[in-house]
Each structure stands twice: as structure tokens, then as C-alpha cells.
Amino acid sequence: MNIANLLTTKGRPVVTIRFAQSVTEVALLAEQSLGALVVVDGESKPIGIVTERHIVRRLATDDQILTRAVGEIMTPNLVTVMPQDDLASVLHVMTERRIRHVPVIDSKQLVGIVSLGDIVRFQRDQYRGDVDTLETRVMSA
């Protein structure tokens, strides 16, 4: 099982935001039930990620956070994965690095984003399918 398999079942396009857009515009997160947005430059190249946590943590110390640019609060050092990457390997990296969302890059293009929840749900569904197959084989034997 790899990231490409997961992306085929996920369905939703990646929502991005520009570096200079205001944190207020990150309200897209709530409107679309997203946990993270990929921050892109003028050429739509991924340069960072911003999550709900970025906003909440800064809100405690910065009452002007909503007027700030996304680039001021994003995580700039992106951890990315490729479609051919194995789910178990990606899950390991996400767990070790304590990150919940990773952009998927293919040929320098942003093709998706996956969350810990996406991976766990996909693996659960795969295992459920395997169990159903085994039960069918046992019942017909």
C-alpha cells in the first residue's frame, strides 16, 4: 500500500494559500473541515504549511494574529512525501517528527496532502477488506 493508492480514494483537491495572505483567510480551514493548508509561492510551489495549531498557539500571545501574513506563522521546513512512498514508512516519519499532515509532491508538483487520519482510515479499510475476503473463503470451503 502506498500514498498513490490512498490519494485515489481521498477525492478532495489540495487547498492552498499564498504566503502573503492574511491569517484571517485561513478560515478556509474551518469552512472546509481542513486541518492544514499548503502555503505556496507565486508560482504555486509549496513553501510551507499552516495548521489550526499554528493559529491557536499564536493567539495566546498575539492578539493581532488575524492580521498577520500566513508566512509569519507557517512552518517553512516542509516534510513531503511522494506517491510511491509506502504508507508504513510515511506513518513512521509522521509519528517520529510529530506532524499530522504531509504534502504529496510528484515531479515537483503538489498532487495531494495526507493526514495521519487518512492513513489510519485507509489501512483500516484495507484490513477490513482482507478480513471479509478471508471470511468468504472460510465460509465457502
C-alpha positions in Angstrom: 0.0 0.0 0.0 1.3 3.4 -1.0 0.4 7.0 -0.9 -0.9 6.9 -4.6 -3.4 4.2 -3.5 -4.6 6.4 -0.7 -5.0 9.5 -2.9 -7.2 7.7 -5.3 -9.7 7.1 -2.5 -9.4 10.5 -0.9 -11.0 12.6 -3.6 -10.7 16.2 -2.4 -8.3 18.6 -4.2 -5.5 20.2 -2.2 -6.4 23.7 -0.9 -3.5 26.1 -0.9 -2.9 29.6 0.4 -0.4 32.2 -0.6 2.5 33.3 1.7 1.2 36.9 1.9 -2.4 36.2 2.5 -3.7 37.1 6.0 -4.3 34.5 8.7 -8.0 35.5 8.6 -8.1 33.9 5.2 -7.0 30.6 6.8 -10.6 30.5 7.9 -10.9 28.2 4.9 -9.8 25.5 7.3 -13.0 25.7 9.3 -15.3 26.2 6.3 -14.0 23.1 4.5 -13.2 20.9 7.6 -9.5 21.0 6.8 -6.7 20.6 9.3 -4.0 22.2 7.2 -3.3 24.3 4.2 -0.2 24.1 2.0 1.4 27.5 1.6 2.6 28.3 -1.9 4.7 31.0 -3.6 3.7 33.0 -6.7 4.5 30.0 -8.9 2.3 27.6 -6.8 5.4 25.9 -5.5 4.9 24.5 -1.9 7.0 26.5 0.6 5.3 25.8 3.9 2.3 24.5 5.8 -0.2 26.2 8.2 -2.5 24.4 10.5 -5.1 25.2 13.1 -2.5 24.6 15.7 -0.3 27.5 14.3 -3.2 29.9 14.8 -4.3 28.7 18.2 -0.8 28.7 19.7 0.0 32.2 18.4 -3.4 33.5 19.5 -2.4 33.0 23.1 0.5 35.5 22.8 -0.5 37.7 19.8 -3.9 39.5 19.7 -3.1 40.7 16.2 -2.6 37.3 14.8 -5.6 37.5 12.4 -4.0 40.5 10.6 -0.6 38.8 10.1 0.5 37.2 6.9 0.4 33.4 6.7 4.1 33.4 6.1 4.7 34.7 9.6 3.2 31.7 11.3 3.7 28.8 8.9 6.2 26.0 9.2 8.7 26.6 6.4 10.6 23.4 6.5 8.2 21.1 4.7 8.3 17.4 5.1 6.9 16.0 1.9 6.2 12.5 0.5 5.9 11.1 -2.9 3.0 9.0 -4.4 5.2 5.8 -4.5 6.1 6.0 -0.8 4.9 3.2 1.4 2.2 4.0 3.9 4.0 2.4 6.8 7.1 4.4 6.1 5.2 7.7 5.8 3.3 6.9 9.1 6.6 6.2 10.8 8.1 9.6 9.6 4.9 11.4 10.7 5.0 9.8 14.1 8.7 10.4 14.7 8.6 14.0 13.5 5.2 14.7 15.3 3.5 16.0 12.2 -0.1 15.4 11.3 -0.2 16.5 7.6 2.3 16.0 4.8 2.0 17.4 1.2 2.5 14.9 -1.6 4.8 16.0 -4.3 5.3 14.3 -7.7 7.7 15.8 -10.3 7.9 19.0 -8.3 4.1 19.4 -8.4 1.8 19.4 -5.4 -0.6 16.5 -6.0 -2.2 16.0 -2.6 -1.9 16.2 1.1 -2.4 13.3 3.6 -3.1 13.3 7.3 -2.5 10.7 10.0 -6.2 10.1 10.0 -6.2 9.5 6.2 -3.5 6.8 6.6 -5.2 5.1 9.5 -8.6 5.1 7.8 -7.1 3.7 4.6 -5.2 1.0 6.4 -8.3 0.1 8.5 -10.4 -0.2 5.3 -7.7 -2.4 3.6 -7.6 -4.7 6.6 -11.4 -4.8 6.8 -11.4 -5.9 3.1 -8.8 -8.6 3.8 -10.9 -9.9 6.7 -14.0 -10.0 4.6 -12.1 -11.9 1.9 -10.8 -14.5 4.3 -14.2 -14.9 5.9 -15.7 -15.5 2.5 -13.1 -18.1 1.7 -13.6 -19.9 5.0 -17.4 -19.9 4.5 -17.2 -21.4 1.0 -14.6 -24.0 1.9 
